[in-house]
Amino acid sequence: MRSRFVTHTGALIRAFCGIFGLVALLLMQGCSHVEHFRDPNMDFGSIQSVAVMPFGNLSKDTQAAERVRDVFNTKLLATGALYVIPVGEVSRVTGVAGVMNPTAPTPEEVVKLAKMIKADAVITGMVREYGDVRSGSSMADVISLSLQVMEAQTGRVVWSASATEGGIGFTDRLLGGGGRPLNDVTEKAVDDLISKLFQ
């Protein structure tokens, strides 16, 4: 009788551990995800000043690019590692340099712009998703952002990364939660990207 009880208890513990592991795995849904490329031949220590171009926007929110660029500029300045050329100056020189599409300048335009504005690198970005996503009765905020760093001498891409943060996780589906505020997921995605930049 006791042997049967011990066997039954062991089976219950194994089942509980299996369910706990599955729940822990599902809870990881909605977490951040970052992919990046870093040119091993580039001396990133030589970059002292950067020009952050206007971000492109593929999201449904027409103000997304401006908002995310503002968060990125502020966070990058806060590191104290780089001088971020003021947005107004970047806009002025972009017009003078004749950059046709500021969100996606050509290598030749990057070289010309960087020389005029005295930047060691030019950063471009694309907001792919920004705002709420829905699944059944659940709703949560999500951001998906891609960035590129182009060096001033040749205009070539020396660093590229994309991050996705937020979205509907297991707990949101299970409990119908609303996820984290959009400002929080934006700051987290930007922080993740900046940490990859300085690795």
C-alpha positions in Angstrom: 0.0 0.0 0.0 2.8 2.4 1.0 4.8 1.5 -2.2 1.8 2.3 -4.3 1.4 5.7 -2.4 5.1 6.6 -3.0 4.8 5.7 -6.7 1.7 7.8 -7.1 3.3 10.7 -5.2 6.4 10.5 -7.4 4.2 10.6 -10.5 2.4 13.7 -9.3 5.6 15.5 -8.5 7.0 14.7 -12.0 3.7 15.9 -13.6 3.8 19.1 -11.6 7.4 19.7 -12.6 6.5 19.2 -16.2 3.6 21.6 -16.1 5.7 24.2 -14.2 8.4 24.0 -16.8 5.8 24.4 -19.6 4.2 27.4 -17.9 7.7 29.0 -17.4 8.4 28.5 -21.0 5.1 30.1 -22.1 5.6 33.0 -19.7 8.7 33.9 -21.7 6.5 34.8 -24.7 6.2 38.5 -25.2 9.8 39.1 -23.9 12.3 41.1 -25.9 14.2 39.7 -28.8 17.4 41.4 -30.3 19.3 40.4 -33.4 22.4 42.3 -34.4 25.4 42.5 -36.8 28.7 44.1 -35.8 31.6 44.6 -38.2 34.7 43.0 -36.6 37.0 45.3 -38.5 35.4 48.5 -37.3 37.1 50.5 -34.4 33.9 51.6 -32.6 36.1 53.4 -30.1 36.8 56.0 -32.8 33.2 57.1 -32.9 32.8 60.1 -30.8 29.9 62.0 -32.4 26.8 60.7 -34.3 24.0 62.1 -36.3 20.7 60.3 -35.8 18.6 60.7 -38.9 14.7 60.8 -38.9 13.4 57.2 -38.4 11.2 55.6 -41.0 7.8 54.4 -40.0 5.9 51.2 -41.1 3.5 51.3 -38.2 -0.1 52.5 -38.1 0.8 55.3 -35.7 1.9 58.4 -37.8 3.9 59.8 -34.8 5.7 56.6 -33.9 9.0 57.4 -35.7 9.4 60.8 -34.1 8.5 59.5 -30.6 10.9 56.5 -30.8 13.7 58.7 -32.3 13.3 61.1 -29.3 13.5 58.2 -26.8 16.6 56.8 -28.6 18.4 60.2 -28.7 17.7 60.8 -25.0 18.9 57.4 -24.0 22.0 57.6 -26.2 22.9 61.0 -24.7 22.3 59.6 -21.2 25.1 57.1 -21.7 27.6 59.9 -21.9 29.7 57.8 -24.4 28.8 59.8 -27.5 28.0 63.3 -28.6 24.6 63.2 -30.3 24.3 66.1 -32.7 21.1 68.0 -32.1 18.0 67.1 -34.2 17.6 70.6 -35.5 21.2 70.7 -36.8 20.8 67.3 -38.4 17.7 68.5 -40.1 19.3 71.7 -41.3 22.4 70.0 -42.8 20.3 67.2 -44.3 18.5 69.8 -46.4 21.8 71.6 -47.3 23.4 68.3 -48.3 20.5 67.5 -50.6 19.7 64.1 -49.0 16.8 62.9 -51.0 15.4 60.4 -48.4 16.6 61.2 -44.9 15.3 57.9 -43.5 17.4 55.9 -45.9 20.4 58.0 -47.2 22.8 56.5 -49.7 26.4 55.8 -48.8 27.5 58.8 -50.8 24.9 61.0 -49.0 26.1 59.7 -45.6 29.8 60.6 -46.4 28.7 64.1 -47.6 26.4 64.7 -44.6 28.9 63.4 -42.0 31.7 65.6 -43.4 29.4 68.7 -43.3 28.1 68.0 -39.8 31.4 66.7 -38.4 29.9 63.3 -37.4 31.9 60.1 -37.1 28.9 58.0 -37.9 25.3 58.3 -39.0 22.5 56.3 -37.5 19.3 55.4 -39.3 16.2 53.6 -38.0 13.0 52.0 -39.0 9.9 51.5 -36.7 8.2 48.4 -38.0 5.5 48.0 -35.3 4.4 50.4 -32.6 1.2 50.3 -30.6 -1.3 47.7 -29.5 -1.9 44.2 -30.8 -4.9 42.1 -30.1 -5.6 38.4 -29.8 -9.1 37.4 -28.8 -9.9 39.4 -25.7 -6.3 40.2 -24.9 -4.5 43.4 -25.9 -0.9 44.6 -25.3 1.6 47.1 -26.7 4.5 46.1 -28.9 7.4 47.8 -30.6 9.7 46.5 -33.3 12.6 48.7 -34.2 15.6 48.3 -36.5 18.8 50.5 -36.4 21.9 50.9 -38.6 25.2 52.6 -37.9 27.1 53.8 -41.0 30.6 55.1 -40.7 31.5 58.5 -42.0 34.4 57.7 -44.3 32.7 55.3 -46.6 29.0 55.2 -45.7 29.1 51.5 -45.2 27.0 49.8 -42.5 29.2 48.7 -39.6 26.5 47.8 -37.1 22.9 46.7 -37.5 20.3 45.5 -35.0 16.6 44.9 -34.6 14.6 44.5 -31.4 11.1 43.5 -30.6 9.6 44.2 -27.2 6.2 43.7 -25.6 3.3 41.9 -27.2 0.8 39.4 -25.8 2.3 36.9 -23.5 0.9 33.7 -21.9 -0.3 35.6 -18.8 -2.1 38.1 -21.0 -3.9 35.3 -22.9 -4.7 33.5 -19.7 -5.9 36.4 -17.5 -6.8 38.9 -20.3 -4.2 41.4 -19.1 -3.2 44.5 -21.1 0.6 44.1 -21.0 3.1 46.8 -20.2 2.6 50.5 -21.1 3.9 51.5 -24.6 6.5 53.9 -23.1 7.9 51.1 -21.0 8.3 48.6 -23.9 9.8 51.4 -26.1 12.4 52.3 -23.5 13.2 48.6 -22.9 13.7 48.0 -26.7 15.9 51.1 -27.0 17.9 50.1 -23.9 18.5 46.6 -25.4 19.7 48.1 -28.7 22.0 50.6 -27.1 23.5 47.8 -24.9 24.3 45.8 -28.1 25.9 48.9 -29.6 28.3 49.2 -26.8 29.2 45.6 -26.4 
